[in-house]
Amino acid sequence: MLPNAFGKLPLDILIQIVRYLDEKSQLELGLTSKKISSICCKQLWHTRTCTSISALEAWANTLNKEDNVHPYHEWVIGLNLAFDSIQFVPDSILIPRQITTRTLKLLNVHATPTASRSVMRLISCEKTEEVEINKCSVEIIAGFATRLEFNRNKHLKLNRISIIDCFLLDTQVAHIVSFTPNLRSFTSEGCSYLSDTAILAITEHCPLIETMIVTLPNHIRQSNTITVSSLKALSKCKKLTKLICKGQVRLIGDEHRIWLLKNCPSLEYCDLSYD
């Protein structure tokens, strides 16, 4: 039984406390009373972290059951697939079509085009706000781009995209940002060579962009694919506050950084360094 002082706390305060606990602590706390059990259960399902394929399958299978005690599908707002090493999502995975997420984070996820489409169904133009793809296969990136087009409508809520250590093409970036007009943060960290084409597409389609990070893969020290043309376009981004664009030999030199800081009044941080 909960101590009297804790049990009498307002519901909104209890929810805030539970949010700061890890999953193990939430499970243990949920066993102490009926009042807190429902709060902990909902929090555990809000943004589920799966560290293995079996955990992902268990999550999907539970959502697919018709006789669940709780409306789990209504509680889901995010999914975090965080595998310790590369894992292949099986084609047999059955993620309910009615489930969409506010946040989707993928780490070390590889998949066939079929499985990729199943995972990317979690993205919705009415709900999704953040997508992070880290060390994932080309099929995952392709599935992401295809999903945005499949929804047809603009993804007005999607404001943050991070793609890290993946193979990413200019054409894919241009395609993705054409469906995300309210994008505020774009990160391509350690990905393949992006060029002016990608940067110009972002500046054209995403007038609210605030943060842009574009860096090269670890094994590549320099590139000449991003030029002053990108800086001129970025200078017109009225909301841009942070720019990191490393390893681009055509932009190295204080004169380029100083020029951009002068011509983009909102810009607070600019890193065009070689390292």
Secondary structure, DSSP 8 states (H G I E B T S, - for coil): ---HHHHTS-HHHHHHHHHTS-HHHHHHHHTS-HHHHHHHHHHHHHEEEE-SHHHHHHHHHHHH-SS-SS-HHHH--EEEEEEEEEEEE-TT----TT---SEEEEEEEEE-HHHHHHHHTT--TTT--EEEEES--HHHHHHHHHHHHHH-S--TT--EEEEESS---HHHHHHHHTT-TT--EEEEES-S---HHHHHHHHHH-TT--EEEE---TT---B--S-HHHHHHHTT-TT--EEEE-SBGGG-SHHHHHHHHHH-TT--EEE----
